[in-house]
Amino acid sequence: MKAVSSIRRAEQIREIFWPILGRLDDVDAFFDREFKRAEPMVRDVCTYVLGSGGKRLRPALVLLISRMLSYTGERDVRYGAVVEMIHTATLIHDDIIDGSDLRRGRPTANSRWGNQTTVLVGDWLYSRAMDLCLELGDVEVMRQLVTATLRMTEGEILADRQRGRLDIDESTYMEITRRKTAELFAAACAIPALFQPSTLHLTEPLADFGRELGVCFQLVDDLLDFTAARDKVGKPVMADLREGKATLPIILLIPRLDADQRDRLQSVASTGRFDRISEQEVLEMVRTSGTLETTQKRARAFAERALEQTGRFPEGPEREALAKATRILLERGM
C-alpha cells in the first residue's frame, strides 16, 4: 500500500468527516463552556492539552455514527466531549507515568505544571466526564464508559508490570493493547446506539468495529515509532523503546537476535539511553528483520475485520465514511 503525505492524509480525513465538522466545532464549544466554569488551573491545563492538535478521532466517531443512526438530538456532542475528556485524562496520566516531556511536538502538561497538578487535572477530567453522564441519567452510557475506563486502567497496570522488559509474548502485548486503546474506541462507537431504542441492537456490532479499529490504530502507532520522523509524530523516534515499552515490532524482533544483540537492546529499555547500541543500529535491525512488514500485516488484518463489521450497519454515506476512515488510518503506517 502506497503511503500518502501527512498533509494529504489530513485532507482525506477532513473530506471523510465533512458532514460532522460543524458538530466537532460544537464539541469544542462544549469544552469551552465546561472549562470556563472550572478552577483557573484546571482551565489552563485542560485548554493547553486539548488545544495541542489532537485528531479528535474518538469524538468524530461518536458524531458520525450518531448521524448514521439518524440521531438528531444533542447527546452526540455531549458524549463526543466526554469520550475526549476520558482520552485526554489517560494521556495526562500516561505522560506522568512515562516521564514524557514532549507530546504532539509540544511540552507535556506535566513538564509545564508538574506531576502533582497534572495528575489532579487528569482526575478532574475523569470525574467531570462521569458527572456529565449522570446529569442526563444515562446509566447505560455511563456503564459503557466506566467499563472502558476500568479496562484502560487495568491495561496500564499490566503495561507497567512489563515496563523495561522486551521478552514479553505477543498475546500479553495484544491484551494490553485491547485494554489500553481498543476499549475506548469500542465505547465511542457503541454509545450512539444507546441514544434510541430502535438502534439498541447495533450496540455490540458497533463495539466490535471500534475494538478492531482501536487495535489497528495502536499497531500503526507502533510502526510510526520506527518509520516516522520526529517532526511528524511530535515525539522522539523510538520513544516507546526509550520508555521501556515493548511494541510489536520489537517483540517480533527479539527471537531473531543473538544473545549479545538482545542484551544491548535490552539496555535501552532498562536505562532509556542508547549507550551500548546506536539508534541507527536498532532501526536497521528492525527494518531488515521483516518485523515491520509482519506488524503491517497484523494491522491490516484488524482493519479488514473492522471493515467486515460495517456490513452490519445501515447503508448510506456515513457507513462508507467509516470504511474509508478505517483504510486511511491503516495507511498511516504503510
C-alpha positions in Angstrom: 0.0 0.0 0.0 1.5 3.3 -1.0 1.9 5.9 1.7 0.4 9.4 1.3 1.8 12.6 2.8 0.6 13.8 6.2 -0.9 16.9 4.5 -2.9 14.8 2.0 -4.0 12.4 4.8 -5.3 15.4 6.8 -7.2 16.5 3.8 -8.7 13.0 3.4 -9.8 12.9 7.0 -11.5 16.3 6.6 -13.2 15.0 3.4 -14.5 12.0 5.3 -15.8 13.9 8.3 -17.1 16.9 6.4 -20.8 16.1 7.3 -19.9 16.5 11.1 -17.3 19.2 11.1 -19.9 21.7 12.4 -20.7 19.2 15.2 -17.0 18.9 16.0 -17.0 22.7 16.4 -19.9 22.2 18.8 -17.7 19.7 20.8 -15.0 22.4 21.1 -17.6 24.9 22.3 -18.8 22.4 24.9 -15.2 22.2 26.2 -15.0 26.0 26.4 -18.2 26.1 28.5 -17.0 23.4 30.8 -13.6 24.9 31.4 -14.9 28.4 32.0 -16.8 27.0 35.0 -13.7 25.2 36.3 -10.9 26.4 38.6 -8.4 28.6 36.7 -5.6 26.0 36.9 -7.9 23.2 35.6 -9.0 25.6 32.8 -5.4 26.4 31.9 -4.1 22.8 31.8 -7.2 21.4 30.0 -7.2 24.2 27.4 -3.5 23.6 26.8 -3.8 19.8 26.4 -7.0 19.8 24.4 -5.6 22.5 22.2 -2.4 20.6 21.3 -3.5 19.4 17.9 -5.2 16.1 18.6 -7.1 14.4 15.9 -10.5 14.4 17.7 -10.9 11.0 16.2 -13.0 9.5 19.0 -15.5 12.4 19.1 -15.7 12.2 15.3 -16.7 8.5 15.6 -19.4 9.4 18.1 -20.8 12.1 15.9 -20.5 10.2 12.6 -22.1 7.0 14.0 -24.9 9.1 15.6 -25.6 10.6 12.2 -25.5 7.2 10.6 -28.2 6.0 13.1 -30.3 9.1 12.2 -30.0 10.6 15.7 -31.0 14.3 15.8 -30.6 15.3 19.4 -27.7 16.9 21.4 -26.3 13.9 23.3 -23.8 13.1 20.5 -22.0 16.4 21.2 -22.0 15.9 25.0 -20.7 12.3 24.7 -18.2 13.2 22.0 -16.8 15.7 24.5 -17.0 13.1 27.3 -15.1 10.5 25.4 -12.4 13.0 24.5 -12.1 14.1 28.1 -11.5 10.5 29.2 -9.0 10.1 26.5 -7.2 13.3 27.5 -7.1 12.2 31.1 -5.4 9.0 30.1 -2.8 11.0 28.0 -2.1 13.2 31.0 -1.6 10.3 33.3 0.4 8.3 30.8 2.8 11.2 30.3 3.4 11.4 34.1 3.9 7.6 34.4 6.3 7.6 31.4 8.1 10.8 32.4 7.5 12.2 28.9 8.3 15.8 28.2 7.0 16.0 24.6 3.7 15.2 23.0 2.5 16.3 19.6 5.6 18.5 19.3 4.9 20.5 22.4 6.0 20.2 26.1 3.7 17.9 28.0 1.4 19.3 30.7 3.5 17.7 33.5 6.7 19.2 32.2 5.0 22.7 32.4 2.9 22.4 35.6 4.5 19.5 37.4 3.2 16.0 38.2 1.1 16.8 41.2 -1.0 19.4 39.4 -1.4 17.5 36.2 -2.4 14.2 37.8 -5.1 16.1 39.7 -6.3 17.7 36.5 -6.5 14.2 34.9 -8.6 13.1 37.9 -10.9 16.1 37.4 -11.4 15.2 33.7 -12.4 11.6 34.6 -14.7 12.8 37.4 -16.4 15.5 35.3 -16.8 13.1 32.4 -18.8 10.7 34.7 -20.8 13.7 36.1 -21.8 14.7 32.6 -23.4 11.3 32.2 -25.2 11.5 35.5 -26.7 14.9 34.6 -28.8 13.2 32.0 -29.3 10.0 33.9 -27.7 7.9 31.1 -26.9 4.9 33.2 -26.2 2.6 30.2 -23.9 5.1 28.6 -22.1 5.6 31.9 -21.8 1.8 32.3 -20.1 1.6 28.9 -17.7 4.4 29.8 -16.9 3.2 33.3 -16.2 -0.3 31.9 -13.9 1.1 29.2 -12.1 3.3 31.8 -11.6 0.3 34.2 -10.2 -1.8 31.3 -7.9 1.1 30.3 -6.6 1.4 33.8 -6.1 -2.4 34.0 -4.2 -2.3 30.7 -2.0 0.5 32.1 -1.3 -1.6 35.2 -0.4 -4.7 33.0 1.8 -2.5 30.9 3.6 -1.0 33.9 4.3 -4.5 35.2 6.1 -5.3 31.9 7.9 -1.9 31.7 11.6 -2.3 31.0 11.2 -5.9 29.6 11.4 -6.8 26.0 10.8 -10.5 26.4 7.1 -10.4 26.7 5.0 -12.6 24.4 2.7 -11.3 21.7 -0.5 -12.4 23.5 0.3 -10.3 26.5 1.1 -7.4 24.3 -2.3 -7.7 22.5 -4.1 -8.0 25.8 -2.5 -4.7 26.9 -3.4 -3.1 23.6 -7.0 -4.2 23.7 -7.5 -2.8 27.2 -5.4 0.4 26.9 -6.5 1.5 23.4 -9.3 -0.5 21.9 -11.9 -0.4 24.7 -12.3 3.4 24.5 -12.7 3.1 20.7 -15.3 0.4 21.3 -17.2 2.7 23.8 -17.1 5.7 21.4 -18.6 3.6 18.6 -21.2 1.8 20.7 -22.6 4.8 22.7 -24.7 6.3 19.8 -26.7 3.0 19.6 -27.9 3.7 23.2 -29.5 7.0 22.3 -32.6 5.4 20.7 -34.5 2.2 21.4 -34.6 1.4 17.7 -30.8 1.1 17.5 -30.0 -0.8 20.6 -29.4 -4.0 18.6 -26.4 -2.3 17.0 -24.6 -1.8 20.3 -22.4 -4.9 20.1 -21.6 -4.7 16.3 -20.5 -1.1 16.7 -18.4 -2.0 19.8 -16.8 -4.8 17.8 -16.0 -2.4 15.0 -14.4 0.0 17.5 -12.2 -2.7 19.1 -10.9 -3.9 15.8 -10.2 -0.3 14.7 -8.6 0.5 18.0 -6.1 -2.3 17.8 -5.3 -1.4 14.2 -4.7 2.2 15.3 -2.3 1.1 18.0 -0.3 -1.2 15.7 0.0 1.6 13.2 1.4 3.8 16.1 3.9 1.1 16.8 5.1 1.3 13.2 5.3 5.0 13.3 7.7 4.8 16.3 10.2 3.4 13.8 9.3 4.8 10.5 8.2 8.4 11.1 10.4 11.4 11.6 10.2 13.2 15.0 8.6 16.3 13.4 5.8 14.0 12.0 4.8 12.4 15.3 5.8 15.1 17.7 8.0 12.9 19.9 11.4 11.3 19.6 11.7 8.3 17.3 11.7 5.0 19.3 10.2 6.9 22.2 8.4 3.7 23.3 11.7 1.8 23.5 13.3 4.6 25.4 10.4 4.4 27.9 10.9 0.6 28.4 7.8 -0.3 26.4 7.9 -3.4 24.1 5.9 -2.7 21.0 5.0 -5.4 18.5 7.9 -4.8 16.1 10.4 -5.2 19.0 8.5 -8.3 20.4 8.8 -9.9 17.0 12.4 -8.9 16.6 13.7 -10.3 19.9 13.7 -14.1 18.9 15.7 -13.2 15.8 18.6 -11.7 17.7 21.6 -13.3 19.2 22.3 -13.1 22.9 24.6 -10.0 22.6 22.2 -8.1 20.4 19.3 -8.9 22.8 21.4 -7.7 25.8 22.3 -4.4 24.1 18.8 -3.8 23.0 17.5 -4.6 26.5 19.9 -2.0 27.9 17.9 0.8 26.1 14.7 -0.4 27.6 16.3 -0.6 31.0 18.1 2.7 31.0 16.4 4.8 28.4 19.7 5.5 26.7 21.4 4.3 23.6 24.8 3.8 25.2 25.6 0.2 24.1 23.8 0.3 20.8 23.1 3.2 18.4 19.7 4.4 17.3 20.7 3.7 13.7 21.7 0.1 14.5 18.3 -0.5 16.2 16.5 1.0 13.2 18.5 -1.1 10.8 17.8 -4.3 12.8 14.1 -3.6 12.8 13.9 -2.6 9.1 15.9 -5.6 7.8 14.3 -8.2 10.1 10.8 -8.2 8.4 9.1 -7.3 11.7 7.7 -4.1 10.3 6.1 -6.0 7.4 4.7 -8.5 9.8 3.2 -5.7 12.0 1.7 -4.2 8.9 0.0 -7.5 8.1 -1.4 -7.7 11.6 -2.7 -4.1 11.4 -4.2 -4.9 8.0 -6.0 -7.9 9.4 -7.6 -5.9 12.2 -8.6 -3.2 9.6 -10.2 -5.9 7.5 -12.2 -7.2 10.4 -13.4 -3.7 11.2 -14.5 -3.3 7.6 -16.4 -6.6 7.8 -18.4 -5.2 10.8 -19.5 -2.2 8.7 -21.6 -4.5 6.6 -23.9 -4.8 9.6 -24.6 -1.1 9.8 -27.3 1.0 8.0 -26.4 1.7 4.4 -25.5 5.3 3.5 -22.7 7.8 3.2 -21.8 7.6 6.9 -21.2 3.8 6.6 -19.0 4.5 3.6 -17.2 7.2 5.6 -16.4 4.8 8.4 -15.0 2.3 6.0 -12.9 5.0 4.3 -11.6 6.3 7.6 -10.5 2.8 8.5 -8.5 2.5 5.3 -6.9 5.9 5.9 -5.9 5.1 9.4 -4.2 1.9 8.2 -2.3 3.9 5.5 -0.6 6.0 8.2 1.8 3.1 8.8 2.2 1.7 5.3 
